[in-house]
Amino acid sequence: MLTLKSITENTRETIERLAKKHFDGGALITEVIEADKKRKESQKQLDDNHAAVNQISRSIGNFMKEGKKDEAEAAKAKVAEIKETNRALETVMKDNETRLTELLCLIPNLPHDSVPEGKHAEDNIIEKTGGHSFDLPADALPHWELAKKYDLIDFELGVKISGAGFPVYKGKGARLQRALINFFLDNARDAGYLEIQPPYVVNSASGYGTGNLPDKEGQMYYATADELYLIPTAEIPVTNIYRDVILEEKDLPVKNTAYSACFRREAGSYGADVRGLNRLHQFDKVEIVRIDTPEHSYESLQEMVNYVQSLVDKLELPWRILRLCGGDMSFTSALTFDFEVFSAAQRRWLEVSSVSNFESYQSNRLKCRYRKADKQIQLCHTLNGSALALPRIVAALLENNQTPEGIIIPKALVSYTGFEIIK
């Protein structure tokens, strides 16, 4: 969440920058400032009262030594009166602190200056395109028909076992999944990322730390008996490794990678966009996470974008990179680049990765800080990206590489799959 310091010192700028995300923050910012003012007033009154209690308490001893019993009793009564007032003030201060946190959680992150204006996905800017192009015949099959033809993925069986959005991968389909996971993890390790194997469930404190709670609880599966959430991405448990941690500047940037299954309710998703692997409730993904200094975080962001580009290049897929506009960005992001690959059979672009810099928005919630060389403690910047999410990568690989002889496996994957073609 935004810091109180940034809001109070740059109130007008904060409201103006929030407008780029099409968020009207004027009334909310005013309420935040008012709640902070009341909290500070209560704190000052408490401090003054504590000083008065200490002074009066010292006088009681003197009164007793001088035999002034009545004065001592009056002083004791005054102390009791002030302490009773303090209890009420502490309640007021605590209520304002709680309200202040609630209000701050309602305010999204400020967009970076380079974020383009716009309300919808159509307003995103295409930064770069590349990769291999495919010229398929008009009767090319979409991936859900290829999956059935080659017995790779059984969507109906998944419905039987769990419900829609939980496919069952079989034979070479399952081997392709495992090959991609290992391929992504090996590449991440070669790029200097430390592999983590995180839990697939998190507590509410972890969800809060990355900004998924209270914003996205409706999209997360919740185990009510144990009050745990199934993770929608490995970003949550991996980033929370650094909750309440002070890192040393010399150890930054921290670079982690993790494979996990991801679980998303995807409430309200309908139509062609959800066909086959296009949108699932459970899917596999390899995530990259960085913790960095504010001065270096945007250099890290570019390095992450370049790294994801190298993956789609190795998979011989046509790709493009989008700089998201203010209206299409996530609640927590300051700047996001989306990667899309082209599905030649569906004739549409499929999002396969988002790479984002959250600046200090998450770290302020996490209390993730670092100690500078001069011993000052500052908030870190956090970044993360999909590298990569499997379902739409698989969809594009199956569709783009279909031939009359079978589905060709990209050269970079052959040593992982153990086969060159799916017949």
Buried (B, 14 or more C-beta within 10 A) or exposed (E): BBEBEBBBEBBEEBBEBBBBBBBEBBEBBEBBBBBBEBBEBBBEBBEEBEEBBEEBEEBBEEBEEEEBEEBBEBBBEBBEEBEEEBEEBEEBBEBBBEBBEEBBBBBBBBBBEEBBEBEEEEBBBEEEEEBBEBEBEEEBBBBBBBBBBBEBBBBEEBBEEEEEBBBBBBEBBEBBBEBBBBBBBEBBEEBEBEEBEBBBBBBBEBBBBBBBBEBBEEBBBBEEEEEBBBBBBBBBBBBBBBBEBEBEBEEBBBBBBBBBEBBBBBEEBEEEEBBBBBBBBBBBBBBBBBBBBBEBBBEBBEBBBEBBBEBBBBBBBBBBBBBBBBBBBBBBBBBBBBBBBBBBBBEEBBBBBBBBBBBBBBBBBBBBBBBEEEEEEBBBBBBBBBBBBBBBBBBBBBBBBBEEEBBBBBEBBBEBBEBEBBE
